[in-house]
Amino acid sequence: MSALTKAEMAEQLFEELGLNKREAKEIVEAFFEEIRLSLESNEQVKISGFGNFDLRDKSSRPGRNPKTGQDIPISARRVVTFKPGQKLKARVETYAGPDSDF
Amino acid sequence: MTKSELIEKLAAAQGQLTAKDMELAVKMILDHMSDALARGERIEIRGFGSFSLHYRAPRVGRNPKTGEPVSLPGKYVPHFKPGKELRERVNPEAAHIDA
């Protein structure tokens, strides 16, 4: 199955909200950019009904290059995690799997 | 940042639309994303990340009050994998060694 992309989201805004194509594209782009900007400034993003984008600081840990087997320390870093909200979790839970016809 | 703050920022940056219209647009984007995941479809946003479903196998849980075993069916849960640009932007110091 094909994945949902920004182009399809913009197309829907164009068709259902009557925005022109350029505006629709800009809004979808800005939507994701505002979330990135917030996370970049170390601020969590809470989208009720969908989920939260949180930041976690990871300390450094020993790692290994899987190709060469060489030990390389993995440096301390900040990572984004997504915690789905109740509503999204409930909707997805009922998905019957790729073999179902629904 | 909350959803309403996100809507305000988008409306302020996009002079053409009213806050009300922007609220509708954001709701539509989020519904579109939720609908896709509910159908088992992936979402791929370059530079931001991808959303997909992960399967959780059936297991025997317990009623925390009574301690009684409860069999829980298998289910799908949403999963987000941050894209390269997002990983680098939240983590500028380590960007150059990001795998």
N, CA and C atoms of all chains as a GROMACS GRO file, in nm:
protein
  603
    1MET      N    1   0.085  -0.120   0.000
    1MET     CA    2   0.000   0.000   0.000
    1MET      C    3   0.088   0.124   0.000
    2SER      N    4   0.048   0.226  -0.075
    2SER     CA    5   0.130   0.346  -0.083
    2SER      C    6   0.116   0.427   0.045
    3ALA      N    7   0.219   0.505   0.075
    3ALA     CA    8   0.218   0.583   0.199
    3ALA      C    9   0.154   0.719   0.177
    4LEU      N   10   0.098   0.773   0.284
    4LEU     CA   11   0.044   0.910   0.281
    4LEU      C   12   0.161   1.008   0.282
    5THR      N   13   0.157   1.107   0.193
    5THR     CA   14   0.264   1.206   0.185
    5THR      C   15   0.206   1.347   0.194
    6LYS      N   16   0.297   1.446   0.201
    6LYS     CA   17   0.254   1.586   0.208
    6LYS      C   18   0.170   1.624   0.087
    7ALA      N   19   0.206   1.569  -0.030
    7ALA     CA   20   0.134   1.605  -0.153
    7ALA      C   21  -0.014   1.569  -0.143
    8GLU      N   22  -0.044   1.451  -0.085
    8GLU     CA   23  -0.185   1.412  -0.071
    8GLU      C   24  -0.257   1.495   0.033
    9MET      N   25  -0.185   1.532   0.138
    9MET     CA   26  -0.247   1.617   0.241
    9MET      C   27  -0.283   1.752   0.181
   10ALA      N   28  -0.192   1.807   0.101
   10ALA     CA   29  -0.217   1.936   0.036
   10ALA      C   30  -0.334   1.925  -0.062
   11GLU      N   31  -0.337   1.814  -0.136
   11GLU     CA   32  -0.443   1.792  -0.233
   11GLU      C   33  -0.580   1.793  -0.163
   12GLN      N   34  -0.586   1.733  -0.045
   12GLN     CA   35  -0.712   1.729   0.028
   12GLN      C   36  -0.754   1.870   0.074
   13LEU      N   37  -0.657   1.951   0.118
   13LEU     CA   38  -0.689   2.088   0.160
   13LEU      C   39  -0.740   2.169   0.041
   14PHE      N   40  -0.680   2.143  -0.075
   14PHE     CA   41  -0.721   2.209  -0.199
   14PHE      C   42  -0.864   2.170  -0.235
   15GLU      N   43  -0.892   2.040  -0.229
   15GLU     CA   44  -1.024   1.992  -0.271
   15GLU      C   45  -1.135   2.026  -0.171
   16GLU      N   46  -1.104   2.013  -0.043
   16GLU     CA   47  -1.213   2.024   0.055
   16GLU      C   48  -1.222   2.159   0.125
   17LEU      N   49  -1.113   2.236   0.125
   17LEU     CA   50  -1.120   2.367   0.190
   17LEU      C   51  -1.122   2.481   0.089
   18GLY      N   52  -1.103   2.448  -0.039
   18GLY     CA   53  -1.104   2.551  -0.141
   18GLY      C   54  -0.984   2.643  -0.138
   19LEU      N   55  -0.875   2.598  -0.075
   19LEU     CA   56  -0.752   2.678  -0.079
   19LEU      C   57  -0.692   2.660  -0.218
   20ASN      N   58  -0.610   2.757  -0.261
   20ASN     CA   59  -0.542   2.730  -0.387
   20ASN      C   60  -0.425   2.636  -0.360
   21LYS      N   61  -0.374   2.575  -0.468
   21LYS     CA   62  -0.275   2.468  -0.450
   21LYS      C   63  -0.149   2.516  -0.379
   22ARG      N   64  -0.108   2.640  -0.410
   22ARG     CA   65   0.013   2.692  -0.347
   22ARG      C   66  -0.007   2.710  -0.196
   23GLU      N   67  -0.121   2.769  -0.158
   23GLU     CA   68  -0.151   2.786  -0.015
   23GLU      C   69  -0.156   2.652   0.057
   24ALA      N   70  -0.223   2.556  -0.005
   24ALA     CA   71  -0.240   2.425   0.057
   24ALA      C   72  -0.104   2.360   0.082
   25LYS      N   73  -0.016   2.372  -0.017
   25LYS     CA   74   0.118   2.315  -0.004
   25LYS      C   75   0.197   2.385   0.107
   26GLU      N   76   0.184   2.519   0.110
   26GLU     CA   77   0.256   2.597   0.212
   26GLU      C   78   0.209   2.562   0.353
   27ILE      N   79   0.079   2.542   0.370
   27ILE     CA   80   0.025   2.513   0.503
   27ILE      C   81   0.075   2.377   0.552
   28VAL      N   82   0.073   2.278   0.464
   28VAL     CA   83   0.120   2.145   0.504
   28VAL      C   84   0.269   2.152   0.541
   29GLU      N   85   0.345   2.224   0.458
   29GLU     CA   86   0.489   2.239   0.486
   29GLU      C   87   0.510   2.310   0.621
   30ALA      N   88   0.435   2.418   0.643
   30ALA     CA   89   0.448   2.497   0.767
   30ALA      C   90   0.405   2.417   0.890
   31PHE      N   91   0.305   2.333   0.872
   31PHE     CA   92   0.257   2.249   0.982
   31PHE      C   93   0.372   2.165   1.039
   32PHE      N   94   0.445   2.097   0.951
   32PHE     CA   95   0.556   2.013   0.998
   32PHE      C   96   0.674   2.098   1.043
   33GLU      N   97   0.695   2.212   0.976
   33GLU     CA   98   0.807   2.298   1.014
   33GLU      C   99   0.788   2.357   1.154
   34GLU      N  100   0.665   2.397   1.189
   34GLU     CA  101   0.641   2.452   1.323
   34GLU      C  102   0.667   2.346   1.431
   35ILE      N  103   0.633   2.222   1.402
   35ILE     CA  104   0.660   2.115   1.500
   35ILE      C  105   0.811   2.096   1.515
   36ARG      N  106   0.882   2.098   1.400
   36ARG     CA  107   1.029   2.086   1.407
   36ARG      C  108   1.091   2.203   1.484
   37LEU      N  109   1.041   2.324   1.460
   37LEU     CA  110   1.096   2.442   1.527
   37LEU      C  111   1.078   2.431   1.678
   38SER      N  112   0.961   2.386   1.720
   38SER     CA  113   0.935   2.372   1.863
   38SER      C  114   1.030   2.269   1.924
   39LEU      N  115   1.044   2.154   1.858
   39LEU     CA  116   1.130   2.048   1.910
   39LEU      C  117   1.277   2.092   1.910
   40GLU      N  118   1.312   2.168   1.807
   40GLU     CA  119   1.449   2.218   1.795
   40GLU      C  120   1.481   2.312   1.912
   41SER      N  121   1.379   2.387   1.959
   41SER     CA  122   1.403   2.475   2.074
   41SER      C  123   1.373   2.402   2.205
   42ASN      N  124   1.376   2.270   2.196
   42ASN     CA  125   1.365   2.183   2.314
   42ASN      C  126   1.228   2.191   2.382
   43GLU      N  127   1.126   2.222   2.304
   43GLU     CA  128   0.991   2.228   2.360
   43GLU      C  129   0.905   2.115   2.306
   44GLN      N  130   0.847   2.040   2.396
   44GLN     CA  131   0.756   1.929   2.363
   44GLN      C  132   0.637   1.981   2.280
   45VAL      N  133   0.580   1.896   2.194
   45VAL     CA  134   0.463   1.933   2.115
   45VAL      C  135   0.347   1.840   2.151
   46LYS      N  136   0.236   1.900   2.195
   46LYS     CA  137   0.121   1.820   2.238
   46LYS      C  138   0.003   1.844   2.145
   47ILE      N  139  -0.032   1.741   2.067
   47ILE     CA  140  -0.143   1.753   1.973
   47ILE      C  141  -0.257   1.666   2.026
   48SER      N  142  -0.354   1.729   2.091
   48SER     CA  143  -0.459   1.650   2.154
   48SER      C  144  -0.535   1.570   2.050
   49GLY      N  145  -0.566   1.446   2.083
   49GLY     CA  146  -0.636   1.356   1.991
   49GLY      C  147  -0.541   1.281   1.900
   50PHE      N  148  -0.418   1.329   1.887
   50PHE     CA  149  -0.321   1.262   1.799
   50PHE      C  150  -0.205   1.204   1.881
   51GLY      N  151  -0.132   1.293   1.947
   51GLY     CA  152  -0.023   1.243   2.030
   51GLY      C  153   0.075   1.352   2.067
   52ASN      N  154   0.176   1.315   2.146
   52ASN     CA  155   0.278   1.410   2.190
   52ASN      C  156   0.413   1.374   2.130
   53PHE      N  157   0.484   1.478   2.086
   53PHE     CA  158   0.624   1.461   2.046
   53PHE      C  159   0.709   1.509   2.163
   54ASP      N  160   0.784   1.417   2.221
   54ASP     CA  161   0.864   1.449   2.338
   54ASP      C  162   1.012   1.443   2.303
   55LEU      N  163   1.094   1.505   2.388
   55LEU     CA  164   1.239   1.501   2.370
   55LEU      C  165   1.300   1.423   2.485
   56ARG      N  166   1.396   1.339   2.453
   56ARG     CA  167   1.465   1.265   2.558
   56ARG      C  168   1.615   1.279   2.540
   57ASP      N  169   1.681   1.303   2.650
   57ASP     CA  170   1.827   1.310   2.646
   57ASP      C  171   1.884   1.172   2.677
   58LYS      N  172   1.965   1.124   2.584
   58LYS     CA  173   2.026   0.993   2.601
   58LYS      C  174   2.173   1.013   2.637
   59SER      N  175   2.219   0.940   2.735
   59SER     CA  176   2.361   0.951   2.768
   59SER      C  177   2.442   0.864   2.672
   60SER      N  178   2.571   0.885   2.670
   60SER     CA  179   2.654   0.810   2.576
   60SER      C  180   2.660   0.663   2.619
   61ARG      N  181   2.678   0.576   2.522
   61ARG     CA  182   2.683   0.434   2.552
   61ARG      C  183   2.777   0.366   2.453
   62PRO      N  184   2.827   0.248   2.491
   62PRO     CA  185   2.918   0.181   2.398
   62PRO      C  186   2.841   0.127   2.278
   63GLY      N  187   2.896   0.141   2.161
   63GLY     CA  188   2.833   0.089   2.040
   63GLY      C  189   2.936   0.016   1.957
   64ARG      N  190   2.889  -0.030   1.840
   64ARG     CA  191   2.980  -0.108   1.756
   64ARG      C  192   2.940  -0.085   1.610
   65ASN      N  193   3.035  -0.074   1.526
   65ASN     CA  194   3.008  -0.069   1.382
   65ASN      C  195   2.966  -0.210   1.340
   66PRO      N  196   2.838  -0.225   1.297
   66PRO     CA  197   2.790  -0.360   1.266
   66PRO      C  198   2.864  -0.425   1.148
   67LYS      N  199   2.924  -0.346   1.061
   67LYS     CA  200   2.995  -0.402   0.945
   67LYS      C  201   3.133  -0.452   0.983
   68THR      N  202   3.205  -0.369   1.057
   68THR     CA  203   3.344  -0.404   1.086
   68THR      C  204   3.362  -0.468   1.223
   69GLY      N  205   3.258  -0.454   1.311
   69GLY     CA  206   3.270  -0.510   1.445
   69GLY      C  207   3.354  -0.423   1.538
   70GLN      N  208   3.399  -0.309   1.486
   70GLN     CA  209   3.484  -0.220   1.563
   70GLN      C  210   3.404  -0.148   1.673
   71ASP      N  211   3.458  -0.137   1.794
   71ASP     CA  212   3.390  -0.065   1.903
   71ASP      C  213   3.398   0.085   1.880
   72ILE      N  214   3.281   0.150   1.882
   72ILE     CA  215   3.274   0.296   1.867
   72ILE      C  216   3.177   0.350   1.970
   73PRO      N  217   3.219   0.440   2.056
   73PRO     CA  218   3.125   0.493   2.154
   73PRO      C  219   3.016   0.576   2.085
   74ILE      N  220   2.890   0.561   2.130
   74ILE     CA  221   2.780   0.642   2.078
   74ILE      C  222   2.765   0.761   2.172
   75SER      N  223   2.778   0.881   2.114
   75SER     CA  224   2.783   1.001   2.198
   75SER      C  225   2.646   1.032   2.258
   76ALA      N  226   2.644   1.112   2.364
   76ALA     CA  227   2.520   1.161   2.423
   76ALA      C  228   2.442   1.240   2.319
   77ARG      N  229   2.310   1.225   2.316
   77ARG     CA  230   2.232   1.295   2.216
   77ARG      C  231   2.090   1.316   2.263
   78ARG      N  232   2.021   1.405   2.194
   78ARG     CA  233   1.879   1.430   2.222
   78ARG      C  234   1.797   1.365   2.111
   79VAL      N  235   1.693   1.292   2.148
   79VAL     CA  236   1.611   1.225   2.047
   79VAL      C  237   1.464   1.262   2.064
   80VAL      N  238   1.390   1.255   1.953
   80VAL     CA  239   1.245   1.281   1.954
   80VAL      C  240   1.172   1.148   1.971
   81THR      N  241   1.077   1.142   2.061
   81THR     CA  242   0.992   1.024   2.071
   81THR      C  243   0.847   1.067   2.053
   82PHE      N  244   0.766   0.977   2.003
   82PHE     CA  245   0.623   1.007   1.981
   82PHE      C  246   0.541   0.917   2.072
   83LYS      N  247   0.452   0.979   2.148
   83LYS     CA  248   0.362   0.902   2.233
   83LYS      C  249   0.219   0.924   2.181
   84PRO      N  250   0.164   0.821   2.115
   84PRO     CA  251   0.029   0.840   2.058
   84PRO      C  252  -0.074   0.866   2.167
   85GLY      N  253  -0.172   0.948   2.135
   85GLY     CA  254  -0.281   0.979   2.228
   85GLY      C  255  -0.383   0.866   2.232
   86GLN      N  256  -0.470   0.872   2.332
   86GLN     CA  257  -0.572   0.768   2.350
   86GLN      C  258  -0.656   0.747   2.225
   87LYS      N  259  -0.698   0.859   2.165
   87LYS     CA  260  -0.790   0.851   2.051
   87LYS      C  261  -0.724   0.780   1.932
   88LEU      N  262  -0.599   0.818   1.904
   88LEU     CA  263  -0.528   0.754   1.792
   88LEU      C  264  -0.501   0.607   1.823
   89LYS      N  265  -0.460   0.578   1.948
   89LYS     CA  266  -0.434   0.439   1.986
   89LYS      C  267  -0.559   0.353   1.968
   90ALA      N  268  -0.673   0.409   2.013
   90ALA     CA  269  -0.799   0.334   2.003
   90ALA      C  270  -0.835   0.307   1.858
   91ARG      N  271  -0.810   0.405   1.770
   91ARG     CA  272  -0.845   0.387   1.628
   91ARG      C  273  -0.758   0.282   1.561
   92VAL      N  274  -0.630   0.280   1.599
   92VAL     CA  275  -0.535   0.192   1.533
   92VAL      C  276  -0.547   0.048   1.585
   93GLU      N  277  -0.584   0.035   1.712
   93GLU     CA  278  -0.593  -0.095   1.777
   93GLU      C  279  -0.688  -0.189   1.703
   94THR      N  280  -0.790  -0.133   1.642
   94THR     CA  281  -0.891  -0.216   1.577
   94THR      C  282  -0.852  -0.256   1.436
   95TYR      N  283  -0.737  -0.206   1.387
   95TYR     CA  284  -0.690  -0.246   1.254
   95TYR      C  285  -0.665  -0.396   1.256
   96ALA      N  286  -0.723  -0.466   1.157
   96ALA     CA  287  -0.723  -0.612   1.163
   96ALA      C  288  -0.598  -0.675   1.102
   97GLY      N  289  -0.508  -0.592   1.048
   97GLY     CA  290  -0.385  -0.648   0.992
   97GLY      C  291  -0.387  -0.650   0.841
   98PRO      N  292  -0.269  -0.669   0.779
   98PRO     CA  293  -0.255  -0.657   0.635
   98PRO      C  294  -0.333  -0.763   0.556
   99ASP      N  295  -0.371  -0.873   0.619
   99ASP     CA  296  -0.441  -0.978   0.546
   99ASP      C  297  -0.592  -0.957   0.540
  100SER      N  298  -0.639  -0.860   0.619
  100SER     CA  299  -0.784  -0.837   0.621
  100SER      C  300  -0.827  -0.756   0.500
  101ASP      N  301  -0.954  -0.764   0.468
  101ASP     CA  302  -1.006  -0.690   0.352
  101ASP      C  303  -1.052  -0.550   0.389
  102PHE      N  304  -1.051  -0.519   0.518
  102PHE     CA  305  -1.107  -0.389   0.559
  102PHE      C  306  -1.005  -0.277   0.547
  103MET      N  307   0.448   2.322   2.304
  103MET     CA  308   0.351   2.382   2.211
  103MET      C  309   0.229   2.290   2.204
  104THR      N  310   0.113   2.348   2.216
  104THR     CA  311  -0.012   2.271   2.206
  104THR      C  312  -0.070   2.287   2.065
  105LYS      N  313  -0.176   2.212   2.039
  105LYS     CA  314  -0.241   2.222   1.907
  105LYS      C  315  -0.291   2.365   1.882
  106SER      N  316  -0.352   2.427   1.983
  106SER     CA  317  -0.404   2.563   1.960
  106SER      C  318  -0.292   2.664   1.937
  107GLU      N  319  -0.177   2.644   2.005
  107GLU     CA  320  -0.063   2.734   1.980
  107GLU      C  321  -0.008   2.713   1.839
  108LEU      N  322  -0.007   2.588   1.796
  108LEU     CA  323   0.038   2.556   1.660
  108LEU      C  324  -0.053   2.627   1.558
  109ILE      N  325  -0.183   2.619   1.580
  109ILE     CA  326  -0.279   2.684   1.490
  109ILE      C  327  -0.256   2.835   1.487
  110GLU      N  328  -0.234   2.896   1.605
  110GLU     CA  329  -0.208   3.041   1.611
  110GLU      C  330  -0.083   3.079   1.532
  111LYS      N  331   0.024   3.001   1.549
  111LYS     CA  332   0.148   3.031   1.478
  111LYS      C  333   0.129   3.022   1.327
  112LEU      N  334   0.060   2.917   1.284
  112LEU     CA  335   0.038   2.898   1.141
  112LEU      C  336  -0.048   3.011   1.085
  113ALA      N  337  -0.150   3.051   1.160
  113ALA     CA  338  -0.240   3.158   1.114
  113ALA      C  339  -0.165   3.290   1.106
  114ALA      N  340  -0.077   3.316   1.204
  114ALA     CA  341   0.000   3.440   1.205
  114ALA      C  342   0.095   3.447   1.086
  115ALA      N  343   0.154   3.332   1.051
  115ALA     CA  344   0.252   3.329   0.942
  115ALA      C  345   0.184   3.334   0.805
  116GLN      N  346   0.062   3.288   0.798
  116GLN     CA  347  -0.010   3.278   0.670
  116GLN      C  348  -0.118   3.386   0.667
  117GLY      N  349  -0.084   3.504   0.624
  117GLY     CA  350  -0.176   3.617   0.630
  117GLY      C  351  -0.314   3.597   0.568
  118GLN      N  352  -0.320   3.513   0.465
  118GLN     CA  353  -0.442   3.497   0.386
  118GLN      C  354  -0.560   3.437   0.462
  119LEU      N  355  -0.529   3.340   0.550
  119LEU     CA  356  -0.635   3.264   0.613
  119LEU      C  357  -0.672   3.316   0.752
  120THR      N  358  -0.799   3.303   0.788
  120THR     CA  359  -0.840   3.338   0.924
  120THR      C  360  -0.798   3.224   1.018
  121ALA      N  361  -0.798   3.254   1.148
  121ALA     CA  362  -0.762   3.153   1.247
  121ALA      C  363  -0.858   3.034   1.240
  122LYS      N  364  -0.982   3.066   1.211
  122LYS     CA  365  -1.086   2.963   1.201
  122LYS      C  366  -1.056   2.866   1.085
  123ASP      N  367  -1.019   2.923   0.970
  123ASP     CA  368  -0.984   2.841   0.854
  123ASP      C  369  -0.862   2.755   0.885
  124MET      N  370  -0.764   2.814   0.955
  124MET     CA  371  -0.642   2.741   0.986
  124MET      C  372  -0.672   2.626   1.080
  125GLU      N  373  -0.765   2.650   1.173
  125GLU     CA  374  -0.806   2.545   1.266
  125GLU      C  375  -0.863   2.427   1.187
  126LEU      N  376  -0.943   2.459   1.088
  126LEU     CA  377  -1.005   2.356   1.003
  126LEU      C  378  -0.898   2.281   0.924
  127ALA      N  379  -0.802   2.356   0.871
  127ALA     CA  380  -0.695   2.295   0.791
  127ALA      C  381  -0.612   2.198   0.876
  128VAL      N  382  -0.578   2.240   0.998
  128VAL     CA  383  -0.498   2.156   1.087
  128VAL      C  384  -0.576   2.031   1.126
  129LYS      N  385  -0.704   2.050   1.155
  129LYS     CA  386  -0.788   1.935   1.190
  129LYS      C  387  -0.792   1.836   1.074
  130MET      N  388  -0.802   1.890   0.953
  130MET     CA  389  -0.809   1.804   0.835
  130MET      C  390  -0.679   1.726   0.815
  131ILE      N  391  -0.566   1.793   0.834
  131ILE     CA  392  -0.436   1.725   0.821
  131ILE      C  393  -0.426   1.612   0.924
  132LEU      N  394  -0.462   1.641   1.049
  132LEU     CA  395  -0.451   1.540   1.155
  132LEU      C  396  -0.548   1.424   1.134
  133ASP      N  397  -0.669   1.455   1.088
  133ASP     CA  398  -0.766   1.348   1.059
  133ASP      C  399  -0.717   1.260   0.946
  134HIS      N  400  -0.660   1.326   0.844
  134HIS     CA  401  -0.607   1.253   0.729
  134HIS      C  402  -0.498   1.154   0.775
  135MET      N  403  -0.411   1.202   0.866
  135MET     CA  404  -0.303   1.118   0.918
  135MET      C  405  -0.360   1.002   1.002
  136SER      N  406  -0.454   1.035   1.090
  136SER     CA  407  -0.514   0.930   1.175
  136SER      C  408  -0.588   0.827   1.090
  137ASP      N  409  -0.661   0.873   0.989
  137ASP     CA  410  -0.735   0.782   0.900
  137ASP      C  411  -0.639   0.686   0.830
  138ALA      N  412  -0.527   0.742   0.782
  138ALA     CA  413  -0.430   0.658   0.712
  138ALA      C  414  -0.378   0.548   0.804
  139LEU      N  415  -0.340   0.584   0.925
  139LEU     CA  416  -0.288   0.485   1.020
  139LEU      C  417  -0.395   0.383   1.057
  140ALA      N  418  -0.518   0.429   1.072
  140ALA     CA  419  -0.628   0.338   1.109
  140ALA      C  420  -0.653   0.234   0.998
  141ARG      N  421  -0.615   0.269   0.874
  141ARG     CA  422  -0.626   0.176   0.761
  141ARG      C  423  -0.501   0.090   0.746
  142GLY      N  424  -0.404   0.113   0.833
  142GLY     CA  425  -0.279   0.038   0.823
  142GLY      C  426  -0.182   0.096   0.722
  143GLU      N  427  -0.207   0.221   0.680
  143GLU     CA  428  -0.120   0.286   0.581
  143GLU      C  429  -0.010   0.365   0.650
  144ARG      N  430   0.110   0.364   0.592
  144ARG     CA  431   0.221   0.442   0.647
  144ARG      C  432   0.205   0.589   0.612
  145ILE      N  433   0.276   0.676   0.687
  145ILE     CA  434   0.284   0.818   0.654
  145ILE      C  435   0.432   0.849   0.640
  146GLU      N  436   0.470   0.911   0.528
  146GLU     CA  437   0.612   0.944   0.508
  146GLU      C  438   0.629   1.091   0.477
  147ILE      N  439   0.692   1.162   0.569
  147ILE     CA  440   0.717   1.305   0.553
  147ILE      C  441   0.867   1.327   0.551
  148ARG      N  442   0.920   1.356   0.432
  148ARG     CA  443   1.065   1.371   0.419
  148ARG      C  444   1.117   1.485   0.508
  149GLY      N  445   1.223   1.456   0.582
  149GLY     CA  446   1.282   1.557   0.669
  149GLY      C  447   1.215   1.569   0.804
  150PHE      N  448   1.100   1.502   0.818
  150PHE     CA  449   1.029   1.504   0.946
  150PHE      C  450   1.031   1.365   1.008
  151GLY      N  451   0.978   1.268   0.934
  151GLY     CA  452   0.980   1.131   0.984
  151GLY      C  453   0.869   1.049   0.923
  152SER      N  454   0.860   0.924   0.968
  152SER     CA  455   0.755   0.837   0.916
  152SER      C  456   0.677   0.776   1.032
  153PHE      N  457   0.549   0.755   1.006
  153PHE     CA  458   0.461   0.688   1.102
  153PHE      C  459   0.422   0.554   1.041
  154SER      N  460   0.422   0.452   1.125
  154SER     CA  461   0.378   0.321   1.078
  154SER      C  462   0.315   0.249   1.196
  155LEU      N  463   0.267   0.128   1.173
  155LEU     CA  464   0.208   0.050   1.281
  155LEU      C  465   0.305  -0.060   1.323
  156HIS      N  466   0.313  -0.082   1.452
  156HIS     CA  467   0.388  -0.197   1.504
  156HIS      C  468   0.290  -0.294   1.569
  157TYR      N  469   0.313  -0.422   1.547
  157TYR     CA  470   0.224  -0.524   1.602
  157TYR      C  471   0.266  -0.561   1.744
  158ARG      N  472   0.170  -0.573   1.831
  158ARG     CA  473   0.195  -0.624   1.966
  158ARG      C  474   0.127  -0.759   1.979
  159ALA      N  475   0.203  -0.861   2.007
  159ALA     CA  476   0.150  -0.998   2.014
  159ALA      C  477   0.051  -1.012   2.130
  160PRO      N  478  -0.042  -1.108   2.118
  160PRO     CA  479  -0.135  -1.132   2.229
  160PRO      C  480  -0.057  -1.172   2.354
  161ARG      N  481  -0.108  -1.137   2.470
  161ARG     CA  482  -0.037  -1.174   2.594
  161ARG      C  483  -0.139  -1.189   2.706
  162VAL      N  484  -0.092  -1.250   2.814
  162VAL     CA  485  -0.177  -1.260   2.932
  162VAL      C  486  -0.139  -1.149   3.027
  163GLY      N  487  -0.234  -1.060   3.049
  163GLY     CA  488  -0.211  -0.951   3.144
  163GLY      C  489  -0.280  -0.982   3.274
  164ARG      N  490  -0.276  -0.886   3.365
  164ARG     CA  491  -0.344  -0.907   3.493
  164ARG      C  492  -0.429  -0.788   3.529
  165ASN      N  493  -0.544  -0.817   3.584
  165ASN     CA  494  -0.626  -0.711   3.641
  165ASN      C  495  -0.551  -0.657   3.763
  166PRO      N  496  -0.508  -0.529   3.758
  166PRO     CA  497  -0.424  -0.478   3.866
  166PRO      C  498  -0.495  -0.479   4.002
  167LYS      N  499  -0.625  -0.476   4.002
  167LYS     CA  500  -0.698  -0.475   4.130
  167LYS      C  501  -0.707  -0.614   4.191
  168THR      N  502  -0.748  -0.712   4.108
  168THR     CA  503  -0.775  -0.846   4.162
  168THR      C  504  -0.658  -0.942   4.142
  169GLY      N  505  -0.565  -0.906   4.053
  169GLY     CA  506  -0.454  -0.994   4.024
  169GLY      C  507  -0.492  -1.109   3.931
  170GLU      N  508  -0.617  -1.108   3.886
  170GLU     CA  509  -0.668  -1.214   3.799
  170GLU      C  510  -0.606  -1.205   3.659
  171PRO      N  511  -0.568  -1.318   3.601
  171PRO     CA  512  -0.514  -1.312   3.464
  171PRO      C  513  -0.623  -1.276   3.362
  172VAL      N  514  -0.584  -1.194   3.264
  172VAL     CA  515  -0.676  -1.153   3.157
  172VAL      C  516  -0.603  -1.175   3.026
  173SER      N  517  -0.666  -1.244   2.931
  173SER     CA  518  -0.594  -1.262   2.804
  173SER      C  519  -0.619  -1.142   2.715
  174LEU      N  520  -0.510  -1.080   2.670
  174LEU     CA  521  -0.519  -0.960   2.586
  174LEU      C  522  -0.488  -0.998   2.443
  175PRO      N  523  -0.574  -0.961   2.350
  175PRO     CA  524  -0.551  -0.998   2.209
  175PRO      C  525  -0.436  -0.918   2.148
  176GLY      N  526  -0.382  -0.965   2.038
  176GLY     CA  527  -0.280  -0.890   1.966
  176GLY      C  528  -0.338  -0.760   1.915
  177LYS      N  529  -0.254  -0.659   1.900
  177LYS     CA  530  -0.305  -0.530   1.852
  177LYS      C  531  -0.195  -0.454   1.780
  178TYR      N  532  -0.234  -0.348   1.712
  178TYR     CA  533  -0.137  -0.261   1.646
  178TYR      C  534  -0.124  -0.131   1.724
  179VAL      N  535  -0.002  -0.077   1.729
  179VAL     CA  536   0.019   0.053   1.793
  179VAL      C  537   0.093   0.145   1.696
  180PRO      N  538   0.062   0.277   1.701
  180PRO     CA  539   0.132   0.370   1.612
  180PRO      C  540   0.278   0.385   1.654
  181HIS      N  541   0.364   0.399   1.553
  181HIS     CA  542   0.507   0.419   1.580
  181HIS      C  543   0.560   0.532   1.493
  182PHE      N  544   0.645   0.617   1.551
  182PHE     CA  545   0.705   0.728   1.476
  182PHE      C  546   0.855   0.711   1.473
  183LYS      N  547   0.912   0.726   1.353
  183LYS     CA  548   1.058   0.724   1.339
  183LYS      C  549   1.101   0.860   1.286
  184PRO      N  550   1.174   0.938   1.365
  184PRO     CA  551   1.215   1.071   1.320
  184PRO      C  552   1.304   1.061   1.196
  185GLY      N  553   1.288   1.155   1.106
  185GLY     CA  554   1.371   1.160   0.985
  185GLY      C  555   1.505   1.228   1.013
  186LYS      N  556   1.592   1.222   0.914
  186LYS     CA  557   1.730   1.270   0.932
  186LYS      C  558   1.735   1.417   0.972
  187GLU      N  559   1.659   1.501   0.900
  187GLU     CA  560   1.666   1.645   0.930
  187GLU      C  561   1.618   1.674   1.072
  188LEU      N  562   1.509   1.611   1.114
  188LEU     CA  563   1.459   1.632   1.250
  188LEU      C  564   1.560   1.584   1.353
  189ARG      N  565   1.618   1.467   1.329
  189ARG     CA  566   1.718   1.414   1.424
  189ARG      C  567   1.834   1.512   1.439
  190GLU      N  568   1.876   1.567   1.326
  190GLU     CA  569   1.992   1.657   1.331
  190GLU      C  570   1.956   1.790   1.395
  191ARG      N  571   1.836   1.837   1.369
  191ARG     CA  572   1.800   1.969   1.422
  191ARG      C  573   1.778   1.969   1.573
  192VAL      N  574   1.732   1.859   1.630
  192VAL     CA  575   1.716   1.858   1.777
  192VAL      C  576   1.850   1.828   1.846
  193ASN      N  577   1.948   1.796   1.766
  193ASN     CA  578   2.070   1.742   1.821
  193ASN      C  579   2.192   1.793   1.744
  194PRO      N  580   2.210   1.925   1.739
  194PRO     CA  581   2.311   1.981   1.648
  194PRO      C  582   2.453   1.932   1.675
  195GLU      N  583   2.487   1.910   1.802
  195GLU     CA  584   2.628   1.873   1.836
  195GLU      C  585   2.665   1.739   1.775
  196ALA      N  586   2.568   1.644   1.776
  196ALA     CA  587   2.601   1.509   1.733
  196ALA      C  588   2.568   1.483   1.587
  197ALA      N  589   2.520   1.587   1.516
  197ALA     CA  590   2.470   1.567   1.380
  197ALA      C  591   2.572   1.500   1.288
  198HIS      N  592   2.698   1.539   1.303
  198HIS     CA  593   2.798   1.489   1.210
  198HIS      C  594   2.829   1.341   1.226
  199ILE      N  595   2.792   1.283   1.341
  199ILE     CA  596   2.820   1.140   1.357
  199ILE      C  597   2.692   1.057   1.353
  200ASP      N  598   2.581   1.122   1.320
  200ASP     CA  599   2.453   1.051   1.315
  200ASP      C  600   2.458   0.942   1.209
  201ALA      N  601   2.423   0.823   1.247
  201ALA     CA  602   2.426   0.711   1.151
  201ALA      C  603   2.304   0.713   1.061
   0.00000   0.00000   0.00000
